Amino acid sequence: MSEVKTPNLRSPEVLFDLFIKEFPKFNLEWGNWTEWTGKLLGFFTKLGKQYGYEVRMKTGILPKKETSEYLVDLCWVGVFKKHAAWIELALEEELSYDDMESISEDFSKVVDLKAYTKIGIFRPKLAEKEDVLQDLRHLVTYSEPKIPTERYLVILILNHGKTEKKAQRIEVMGYELNYLGDSRPIKSARFAG
């Protein structure tokens, strides 16, 4: 009998692969940001609970009342003797706004927290994708104190509009940033939109 391996949930690449695998099942319509938020946070809630973390998130997103807010949109908390001992994952998403200032403001929340893995999910304007990514890198680069074990996953959701075939209009891009702000693209995938 083969042993089931637990994925490395501290790896931005592993988290992005799991996210991309599930993304088509979300069946989302572009522009319905409340639904998007519920599905995206629902995915990370389910994943965290599956691996034994206490999940905390802002209230009113998912119908279950068993979650409580803790500084960011969602976090996985490691518990020791019924008390929060560490934050494994901290997540902020901002899909309602596509301007750089709103995106940077939300991302700075995860930058300021102490957590092993930090995720930002945003939908910048297509023409501003590189500027937004550069701004997020700078937020990490100039933040203090530095914690060498922290890693970031930035997920950018882009709409290529009617210039692309309907089956390819939505692009989901993943980037990994280290604690110094150095980044590398993980990969991207296209979906119907």
N, C-alpha and C positions, 0 to 999 in steps of 0.2 A: 504494500500500500504506500503510495507516494505522499509525502508530507506537503501540506499547503504552506507556501512561504508568505509571510507578511510583507507587503510592499514597504519600501522605505518612504514613509509619509513625510519625512523631512526633506525629501528631494523635490525641488520645484519641477523637475522633468517628469518624475513619476506622477505627481499630482496633476500636472497638465495633461499627461497621457490619459489618466483616468477621467479627467474632465472632458476631453475631446471625444473619448469613447462614448460617453453618455450624452453629449450635447445634442445629437440628432433626436434623441428620445424626448427632449424637452418640448419639441414641436412649437416653437415660439414665433409670434408675429412681430415684425419690426415695429417699434413704437409703443408697444404695451409694456412699459417699464415696470409696472407693479407686478405683472405676471413674470417678467424676466427675473426680477429680484427674488420672488418666491421660489422659482425653479432653481436658480443658481445657489441661493442660500440653502434650499432644501437638499440639494446634492451634497454640499459640504457638511450639512447637519447629519445626514444619513451616513456619510463616510466616517465622520468623527465618532458617532455612536457605534458604528460597526466595529471599530477598533478600540472601544472601551473608554473613550474620552467623555468627560462631561461637556456638553455643548451649551454655550451661552450665546444669545443673540438678542438684537433689539426686538422688543415686543411688537406684535401686530403684523409680522411678516408671514409666519406660518400659523395655521389654525391651532396648533397644540399650545397649551398654556404651561407646559413643563419647562420652558426655557426662561432664562432671566438675562437681562442685559449686563454686559461687562465692558464698557469703554468703547467698543467697536461694533460694527455690524454683526460679526460672528467671531467666536473664538472657541478653540478646544482647550480645555483645562485638564491638566493632570492633577489627580486628587490623591492626597495622602492623609489618612486618618480623618476623612470627611472634610478636609480643608483644601482649598486651592493651593497647590504647591508650585505650579509653574504653568505658563501659557505655552502650549505646544504650537498652536497655529492662531494667528490673528488675521482677520480678513475685513477689508473695507471695499465696498463697491459703490460706484456712482454712475448710474446709467441715465438718470433723469436729465443730467446736464452734460454737455459735450465741450464746455469751455475749459481751457487750461487751468484757470484759477480754481474752479470747483474740483477738478481732478487732483490738483496738487494739494488742496486743503484736505481732501479725504485721505490721500496717500500719506500725508504727514502724520495722521493718527497712528498708522501701523509702524511708521518709522520711529515714532516716539515710544512705542511699547517695547518691552523686553519679551521676545518670543523666539522660538527656534525658526519657525517658518512664518513669513508674512506675505499676504496676498493682497494685491490690488486689482480689481476688475473694473475696466473703464471703456467708454465708447467715444473716443475723441473724433473730431472731424478728420476725414481721410487725409486732407491736405496738411493737417497738423500732427500726424502720427509721430514723425521723427522729433518734432519740437517737444511734444508731450513726453516722449521717452527720455529725451535729454534732460528735461526738467525733473523727472522722477529720479534719474541717476544723480543729479545734483543734490536733491533732497537727502539721498542716502550718503553721498560723498561728504557733505558738510554737516551731517548730524553727529552729535557726540552724546554720550560716550559710545565708542565702537565696541561691538561684541562679536568676536570672530566666528562664533557658531551660528549667527543668524544669516538666513538666506531669504531672498525675496522671489516671488513669482508675480510677474506683471502680465495680466491677460488683457489684451486690447481687442475689442470687438468693433470691427469696421464694416461699414456699408458701402459697397462699391456702386450701388445704384443701378440704374438702367443701362449703364455702359457695359455691364456683364450679363451673361445668361442668368435667368432666374435661379437656376440650381447652383450658381457660383457667387451670388451677390454678397453674402455675409462671409467675412474672413475673421477667423479667431486666431490671434497670434499670441504666442507665449515667449516670455523673456525671463531669464534668470539673472538676478543681480546678487552680488556678494555684499558683505558688510562695508566694503570700500566704495561701492557704487559701480564697480566693473560689471559690464553686462555681456550676455551672449544670447542670441536667439535660440530658442528651443526648437520650434517649428511653427507652422501655421496650417490651417485647414480651412476649406471653403464649404459653405452650406447654402441651402436655398434660402431666399429672403424675399 
